[in-house]
Amino acid sequence: MCSPKVIAFVEQETARRRFLRSMGAAAVGLGAGVVGLRAQSQSNGSPRVATTVHFEKVVDLTHVLEPNVPNYFRLDMAITPLLTIEQHGVFVNQLTLPEHYGTHFDTPAHFIRRGTTGESIEPEQLVGPLVVVDIAERASWDANAEVTVADLEQWESQNGAIPPGAFVAMYSNWAKRWPTTAFLNEDDTGTYNFPGFGGEAARFLVEKRDIIGIGCDSHSLDVGPSSSYPAHFAVLGAGKIGVENLAGLDEVLRQTDDRKQADDHSHPLIFIGGLKTRGGSGSPVRALALV
C-alpha cells in the first residue's frame, strides 16, 4: 500500500507530465511506480534529458531458461543439483549452458575482434526507452521478413522520432512458436527461416539515431538464412548490444496502444539484466519492460 507521501508525489508528477513531455522527457504510464533516472551523455557530449518514469505494469520479456529449447548453435543446457535441503540444508544447482542460450544478449565481442566484453558493458547500455516495431502481419506470410528503414520511418511518422538512448525491438509474433521446432523453422536444406533486422535498417539506427541496441523475438538479429549477418556487424560493430529471443512484446504493444487511446504517447522503459562476465561474448538475461 502506498504511503501518503508517495501518493502525493505521484499526483504531483502526474500534473507535470505534459510539461515534461514538452521538455523532451519520457514518462511511462501512471501511478503504480515512479523511477528517477539521471541524465546520460550522448555520443556528442550533450546530456540526455533527465527523466521521471511512471509505469503501471512490469512486463517480463524473458522466456523460461531450461534445457531443450531452440538454439541457433544446436547447443543445450544442463541443470545439475549440487546441494539439497534434505542433505545440506540448502538447495543449489549447477548450471551449464552456452552464453547465447534462451533470451540473451550479444556483446560487441560476439562478432567483433577485440570488441567490448561482458564486464565492460556500461549500465547505461542496459536501460532505455523501448521502441517496438511491429512487422507481425508481414512475418505471417514471409518467414524471413526484415525490419526495413521504411518500417522505422513509418513508426516515427506515427509516434515521433525514436528517442535518444532507445532500445529498438522487432515484434514479429515469432515468440508464439517458442519452444517448438517451428521457432528455428529449419527447412530440408538445414537453413533456418525466421524474421530479423535488415542491414540497412540496422545501419540507419546506429548512424542516424542514438540507440543503445536492438532486439528481436526471433533467434537472431539477422534473418534466419543470413550468412553475412549485416545487422550483427552494424550494431555490434558500433559498440551497441543485441538481445535475441525476447518474449512479451505483444503485451507491451497492447499496453502502449491502450495509453495512446488515452492520449498518452510516452515510451515504455526496458531493463536488460545481462551477466557481467569477464571476457564474455554475451549471456542469458532477464529483460523487463516498465509499461
Secondary structure by P-SEA (a helix, b strand, c coil): cccaaaaaaaaaaaaaaaaaaaacccccccccbbbbbccccccccccccbbbbbbcbbbbcccccccccccccccbbbbbbccccccccbbbbbbbbcccccccccccccccccccccccccccccccbbbbbbccccccccccccccaaaaaaaaaaccccccbbbbbbbcccccccccccccccccccbbbbbbbcaaaaaaaaacccccccccccccccccccccaaaaaaaaaacccccccccaaaaaaaaaaaaaaaccbbbbbbbbbccccccccbbbbbbbbcc
